[in-house]
Structure formats: structure tokens, C-alpha cells
Amino acid sequence: MSQLTRRPRRLRSTPAIRRLVAETRVHPSQLILPVFVADGLDEPRPISSLPGVVQHTLESVRAEADAAAAAGLGGIAIFGVPDAGDKDESGTGGYAEDGILNRAVAAVRAETGDDLTIFADTCLDEFTTHGHCGVLDADGAVDNDATIELYGRQAVSQARAGAHFVAPSGMMDGQVGVIREALDLAGFSDVGILAYSAKYASAFYGPFREAVGSSLQGDRRAYQQDPANRREGRLEAALDELQGADIVMVKPAGHYLDVLADVAAASQVPVAAYQVSGEYAMIAAAAERGWIDRQAALTEAVTCIVRAGADVVLTYAARELAGWLR
């Protein structure tokens, strides 16, 4: 007779038992859908490197927001794509009241009100001719302190447009503190900050740059984090929390689960993680070729991100996942 008294397989023997004892559960309300809204489009335009994702018009993004709310998603993250002729050295289109990003935020807020949390991308890279996340100094480097003053201005414009949260993603030192002060002085103390706190200089951003029509020449390694560094991620998140971030984020998610777990263990505010364009695109492309199962792979990837400590996940598959999870 077998002497085994502990048989862990008992808790894996049927789907119902596995559901009963699952340690990690993902809910649609934890998911945020990133969307791109482009100026000058008559109809949505597919993004070749992001299968199933499009650049929206102002009308189609309203419909997308409605669908996201109906699916029970937690929020929508809006990125603006200006006409190339509207870019300049200082990224002024990023905080112009009639710029595409603020018009998109206003359109979605008018459509969904408070039924869907609206996050506005607070960065200038889509709006600068050089493609960097801020203004450049005489030597061609990003001027940190001049840039964060513009982030404050941009955040206030996004709050006026109707954003529930601004989402500074430029990885400038002190950006969260300057934005918090600017919002409070302008009377927007209820508008939150989702800080891209531990954002790494990753090779997995390629499809996103197509999606926003990036003008970047070179790289952003002088301000985004070195993928070799783990402790630095904890430091950046802690600094953002001290400066007033309401949510801190790790980006990318899937290849940085150690950093995500570290940040989640230390943070006293909710923690987000971004399944970035390259992570999503690899799964989507492999699924298109029949190499993996799209639903199973995306569900597993996002479950692992939540298991590592994320309270909130940004993913281009958010609406699909919501349907599968239900």
C-alpha cells in the first residue's frame, strides 16, 4: 500500500476544483485598454505590427470606450497621434487644448462619464520632431527640469479635458512632484497620477512606435532604466510614491516580473504593470501562425503578471480577456 499521505494532485483533478483553489484571479475591472487616436483619419487604420489594434478616429474611440465600459474594464489609456506637421521641438501639441490627445480625452469623457476611468498619457514624445520625451538642451540631451515644467502644464490641460488620471511616462526625475503641485494649484486635487515609475529602455516597444508615428532617432537610454538593474526599479517606485503618485507602474511587465514583485512587496499604493506592444505582438503573431493558442497564451501571461503582484494590468487584449474571463 502506498505511503503517500500528501497528494497535491487532488487539488488539480477537475476544472471545478482548480477554479476553487486558484491562488490568483484576474477580473476585468483590473484591466486597462490602451488606445491610439490619430488626427486626420476618416476611419480607423490598422497597425501592422499590432494585430487587432488600430489608430482610432475621434468617433471610433468613443465606440471603443463604450465597448470597454460594457465589458467591465477598469479603464482606458489614451495616446494621441498628431499629424507630422503638428510636431515641433517642444511638443506643444501635447498640451494644446485643441490637440488630438486632449480632444480624444474630452470625447471619451463625454461618452462614458465616470463609467470608465480615463488615463491620459502625459509625455511629449509623440509631439516632438526629435521624438524624445521632452525638450532638448544645447547639447541635444533631454533637459530634465525644463521638461517636467511642461509635464505639469500638460497634466493640467488633460485634467481640464476630463482625464481621471494623468500618466507621466517620460522617466524624468521629479516629474510626479511637479505634476502633483501643478494639478493642485489648478484646482484638480481629485485627479490622480498613474506614474510610469520603473520604465525600462526595452526592445519590446517597437510596435508602439509604429502606432504613434514616432520620430525618434537614437534611443532613450539616458533616461529610461537599464534592463540590467533591479534595485533601481524599487528606488524609482519609492520616489514616485513619496512625491504623490496614486498608482505606480512597472513597464514592461512580462520580462520584469522580479521588479514587479519587488515593487508590489514594498508599495503602499496600488501597483500597475504594462504588457507592452512587443509582448502582445509576439503572442498575436505566433497565434496567427498557429504556433500557440491566442486565448490560452494571453490569459496565462496576464495571470502571471497579476500573480507577480500587479493590481492593475494595461494590455491591448483587455477587451478580449474580459470576454474570456466572464
C-alpha positions as CSV (number, residue, x, y, z in Angstrom):
1,M,0.0,0.0,0.0
2,S,1.3,3.5,-0.9
3,Q,2.7,5.5,2.0
4,L,1.9,8.8,0.3
5,T,-0.2,11.0,2.6
6,R,0.3,14.3,0.7
7,R,-1.0,14.2,-2.9
8,P,-1.2,17.8,-4.3
9,R,-2.7,16.4,-7.5
10,R,-6.0,16.0,-5.6
11,L,-6.4,19.8,-5.9
12,R,-5.8,19.7,-9.7
13,S,-8.0,16.8,-10.6
14,T,-11.0,18.6,-12.1
15,P,-11.6,22.1,-13.6
16,A,-14.1,22.9,-10.8
17,I,-11.5,22.1,-8.1
18,R,-8.8,24.0,-9.9
19,R,-11.1,27.1,-10.1
20,L,-12.0,26.6,-6.4
21,V,-8.4,26.7,-5.2
22,A,-6.9,29.1,-7.7
23,E,-4.5,31.5,-5.8
24,T,-4.6,34.2,-8.5
25,R,-7.8,35.5,-10.0
26,V,-8.0,38.1,-12.8
27,H,-11.1,40.3,-13.1
28,P,-12.0,42.6,-16.0
29,S,-12.1,45.6,-13.6
30,Q,-8.3,45.2,-13.1
31,L,-7.6,45.7,-16.8
32,I,-6.9,49.0,-18.7
33,L,-7.1,49.1,-22.5
34,P,-4.5,51.3,-24.3
35,V,-5.9,53.1,-27.4
36,F,-4.4,55.3,-30.0
37,V,-6.3,58.2,-31.5
38,A,-4.9,59.8,-34.7
39,D,-5.6,63.2,-36.1
40,G,-7.0,63.5,-39.7
41,L,-8.4,60.0,-40.1
42,D,-11.8,59.3,-41.7
43,E,-11.8,55.7,-40.4
44,P,-9.8,53.5,-38.1
45,R,-6.4,52.5,-39.5
46,P,-4.9,49.1,-38.7
47,I,-1.4,49.0,-37.1
48,S,0.5,46.3,-39.0
49,S,2.8,45.3,-36.1
50,L,-0.1,45.1,-33.6
51,P,-2.6,42.6,-35.0
52,G,-6.1,43.6,-34.0
53,V,-5.2,47.1,-32.8
54,V,-6.0,50.3,-34.8
55,Q,-5.4,54.0,-34.8
56,H,-8.8,55.4,-33.9
57,T,-10.8,58.4,-35.1
58,L,-12.5,60.6,-32.5
59,E,-15.7,58.8,-33.4
60,S,-14.4,55.2,-33.3
61,V,-12.7,55.8,-30.0
62,R,-16.0,56.8,-28.4
63,A,-17.4,53.4,-29.6
64,E,-14.3,51.6,-28.3
65,A,-14.7,53.3,-24.9
66,D,-18.4,52.3,-24.8
67,A,-17.4,48.7,-25.5
68,A,-14.7,48.8,-22.9
69,A,-17.2,50.0,-20.3
70,A,-19.7,47.4,-21.3
71,A,-17.1,44.7,-20.9
72,G,-16.5,45.8,-17.3
73,L,-12.9,47.1,-17.9
74,G,-11.3,49.3,-15.2
75,G,-10.2,51.9,-17.6
76,I,-8.9,53.2,-20.9
77,A,-5.4,54.7,-21.5
78,I,-5.4,57.3,-24.4
79,F,-2.4,58.1,-26.6
80,G,-2.6,60.9,-29.2
81,V,-1.1,60.6,-32.7
82,P,-0.7,64.1,-34.2
83,D,-0.2,64.9,-37.9
84,A,3.5,65.1,-38.6
85,G,3.2,68.8,-39.5
86,D,1.9,69.5,-36.0
87,K,5.1,68.3,-34.2
88,D,7.6,70.8,-33.0
89,E,10.8,70.9,-30.9
90,S,8.9,71.5,-27.7
91,G,5.9,69.1,-28.2
92,T,3.4,71.9,-27.8
93,G,0.7,69.8,-29.4
94,G,0.8,67.6,-26.3
95,Y,-0.7,70.2,-24.1
96,A,-2.7,72.3,-26.6
97,E,-6.4,72.3,-25.7
98,D,-7.2,71.6,-29.3
99,G,-4.5,68.9,-29.7
100,I,-5.6,65.4,-30.7
101,L,-4.8,63.9,-27.2
102,N,-7.0,66.4,-25.3
103,R,-9.8,66.2,-27.9
104,A,-9.7,62.4,-27.5
105,V,-9.9,62.6,-23.7
106,A,-12.8,65.0,-23.9
107,A,-14.6,62.8,-26.4
108,V,-14.3,59.7,-24.3
109,R,-15.3,61.5,-21.1
110,A,-18.4,62.9,-22.8
111,E,-19.2,59.4,-24.0
112,T,-18.6,57.4,-20.8
113,G,-18.6,59.9,-17.9
114,D,-17.4,58.2,-14.8
115,D,-18.4,54.7,-16.0
116,L,-14.8,54.1,-17.3
117,T,-11.6,55.5,-15.7
118,I,-9.7,57.7,-18.3
119,F,-5.9,57.7,-18.2
120,A,-4.2,60.3,-20.4
121,D,-0.6,59.8,-21.5
122,T,1.5,62.6,-20.0
123,C,4.5,62.7,-22.2
124,L,5.8,64.7,-25.2
125,D,7.5,62.1,-27.4
126,E,4.6,61.7,-29.8
127,F,4.5,65.5,-30.3
128,T,8.2,66.4,-30.7
129,T,10.0,66.5,-34.1
130,H,13.0,64.7,-32.5
131,G,10.9,62.0,-30.8
132,H,12.3,62.4,-27.3
133,C,10.2,62.7,-24.2
134,G,11.0,66.4,-23.5
135,V,12.8,69.5,-24.7
136,L,16.5,69.3,-25.6
137,D,19.3,71.4,-24.3
138,A,22.1,72.9,-26.4
139,D,24.0,69.6,-26.4
140,G,21.0,67.6,-27.6
141,A,20.2,65.9,-24.3
142,V,16.8,66.0,-22.7
143,D,16.6,68.9,-20.3
144,N,15.1,67.3,-17.2
145,D,13.9,70.4,-15.3
146,A,12.6,72.3,-18.3
147,T,10.7,69.2,-19.4
148,I,8.9,68.5,-16.1
149,E,7.6,72.0,-16.1
150,L,5.9,71.2,-19.4
151,Y,4.6,68.0,-18.0
152,G,2.9,70.0,-15.3
153,R,1.3,72.1,-18.0
154,Q,0.3,69.1,-20.0
155,A,-1.3,67.4,-16.9
156,V,-3.4,70.4,-16.2
157,S,-4.6,70.5,-19.8
158,Q,-5.5,66.8,-19.6
159,A,-7.4,67.3,-16.3
160,R,-9.4,70.1,-18.0
161,A,-10.2,67.8,-20.9
162,G,-11.7,65.3,-18.5
163,A,-9.0,62.8,-17.5
164,H,-9.5,61.0,-14.2
165,F,-5.8,60.2,-14.1
166,V,-2.7,61.6,-15.8
167,A,0.0,59.1,-16.6
168,P,3.5,60.6,-16.7
169,S,5.7,58.2,-18.7
170,G,8.8,60.2,-19.5
171,M,11.0,59.0,-16.7
172,M,12.2,62.5,-15.7
173,D,13.5,63.0,-12.2
174,G,10.9,64.8,-10.1
175,Q,8.1,64.6,-12.6
176,V,5.4,63.3,-10.2
177,G,6.0,66.0,-7.6
178,V,5.8,68.8,-10.2
179,I,2.7,67.4,-11.8
180,R,1.0,66.9,-8.4
181,E,1.7,70.5,-7.5
182,A,0.5,71.8,-10.8
183,L,-2.7,69.9,-10.6
184,D,-3.4,71.0,-7.0
185,L,-2.7,74.7,-7.8
186,A,-5.1,74.5,-10.8
187,G,-7.9,73.1,-8.6
188,F,-7.6,69.5,-9.8
189,S,-6.7,67.8,-6.5
190,D,-9.1,64.9,-7.2
191,V,-7.2,64.0,-10.5
192,G,-4.9,61.1,-9.8
193,I,-1.4,60.2,-11.0
194,L,-0.6,56.8,-12.5
195,A,3.2,57.0,-12.6
196,Y,5.3,55.1,-15.0
197,S,7.8,54.5,-12.2
198,A,10.0,51.7,-13.2
199,K,10.1,52.1,-17.0
200,Y,12.9,50.3,-18.7
201,A,14.7,51.1,-22.0
202,S,13.2,48.0,-23.6
203,A,13.5,46.4,-27.0
204,F,9.8,45.5,-26.7
205,Y,8.4,48.9,-27.6
206,G,8.9,48.6,-31.3
207,P,5.2,48.2,-32.4
208,F,4.2,51.1,-30.1
209,R,6.5,53.4,-32.0
210,E,4.8,52.5,-35.3
211,A,1.4,53.0,-33.6
212,V,2.2,56.6,-32.5
213,G,4.3,57.5,-35.6
214,S,7.4,58.1,-33.5
215,S,10.0,60.5,-34.9
216,L,12.7,59.1,-32.6
217,Q,16.3,58.9,-33.8
218,G,18.6,57.1,-31.4
219,D,17.3,55.8,-28.1
220,R,16.1,56.8,-24.6
221,R,18.7,55.0,-22.5
222,A,19.8,58.2,-20.9
223,Y,16.5,58.5,-19.0
224,Q,14.7,55.1,-19.2
225,Q,16.1,52.4,-16.9
226,D,18.8,49.9,-17.8
227,P,17.3,46.4,-18.1
228,A,20.2,45.1,-16.1
229,N,19.0,46.9,-12.9
230,R,16.6,45.5,-10.4
231,R,17.1,47.6,-7.2
232,E,16.8,50.8,-9.2
233,G,13.2,49.8,-10.0
234,R,12.3,49.7,-6.4
235,L,14.0,53.1,-5.8
236,E,12.1,54.8,-8.7
237,A,8.8,53.5,-7.5
238,A,9.5,54.6,-3.9
239,L,10.4,58.1,-5.1
240,D,7.2,58.4,-7.1
241,E,5.2,57.2,-4.1
242,L,6.8,59.9,-1.9
243,Q,6.1,62.6,-4.5
244,G,2.4,61.8,-4.6
245,A,1.8,59.0,-7.1
246,D,-1.6,57.3,-6.5
247,I,-0.6,54.2,-8.6
248,V,3.0,53.2,-9.5
249,M,3.8,51.1,-12.6
250,V,6.4,48.7,-13.9
251,K,6.9,48.6,-17.7
252,P,7.3,46.2,-19.5
253,A,5.6,43.6,-17.4
254,G,6.3,40.1,-18.6
255,H,10.1,40.2,-18.7
256,Y,10.3,42.3,-15.4
257,L,8.3,40.1,-13.0
258,D,11.1,40.2,-10.5
259,V,11.0,44.0,-10.4
260,L,7.2,43.9,-10.3
261,A,7.2,41.6,-7.3
262,D,9.8,43.8,-5.5
263,V,7.7,46.9,-6.1
264,A,4.5,45.2,-5.1
265,A,6.1,44.0,-1.9
266,A,7.2,47.5,-0.9
267,S,4.5,49.7,-2.2
268,Q,1.7,51.2,-0.1
269,V,-0.3,52.2,-3.2
270,P,-1.7,50.1,-6.0
271,V,0.8,48.7,-8.5
272,A,0.2,48.5,-12.2
273,A,2.1,46.7,-15.0
274,Y,2.0,47.3,-18.7
275,Q,2.0,44.3,-21.1
276,V,3.7,46.3,-23.8
277,S,3.3,46.3,-27.5
278,G,6.1,43.9,-28.3
279,E,4.9,41.4,-25.6
280,Y,1.4,41.4,-27.1
281,A,2.6,41.4,-30.7
282,M,4.8,38.3,-30.1
283,I,1.8,36.3,-28.8
284,A,-0.5,37.7,-31.5
285,A,1.9,36.9,-34.3
286,A,2.7,33.4,-33.1
287,A,-1.1,32.7,-32.7
288,E,-1.7,33.9,-36.3
289,R,0.8,31.3,-37.4
290,G,-0.9,28.6,-35.4
291,W,2.1,28.1,-33.2
292,I,0.3,28.9,-29.9
293,D,-3.2,29.3,-28.7
294,R,-4.0,33.0,-28.5
295,Q,-6.6,32.8,-25.7
296,A,-4.5,30.5,-23.6
297,A,-1.3,32.4,-24.0
298,L,-2.7,35.8,-23.4
299,T,-4.7,34.6,-20.4
300,E,-1.6,32.9,-18.9
301,A,0.6,35.9,-19.5
302,V,-1.8,38.3,-17.8
303,T,-2.4,35.9,-14.9
304,C,1.3,35.6,-14.3
305,I,1.6,39.4,-14.2
306,V,-1.1,39.6,-11.6
307,R,0.4,36.6,-9.7
308,A,3.7,38.6,-9.5
309,G,1.9,41.5,-7.7
310,A,0.1,43.7,-10.2
311,D,-3.2,45.1,-9.1
312,V,-3.8,46.6,-12.5
313,V,-2.7,45.5,-15.9
314,L,-2.5,47.5,-19.1
315,T,-2.9,45.2,-22.1
316,Y,-4.1,45.5,-25.7
317,A,-6.0,42.3,-25.2
318,A,-8.1,43.8,-22.3
319,R,-11.5,43.5,-24.1
320,E,-10.8,40.0,-25.3
321,L,-9.7,39.0,-21.9
322,A,-12.8,40.4,-20.3
323,G,-14.9,38.2,-22.5
324,W,-12.8,35.1,-21.8
325,L,-12.8,35.8,-18.1
326,R,-16.5,36.0,-18.0
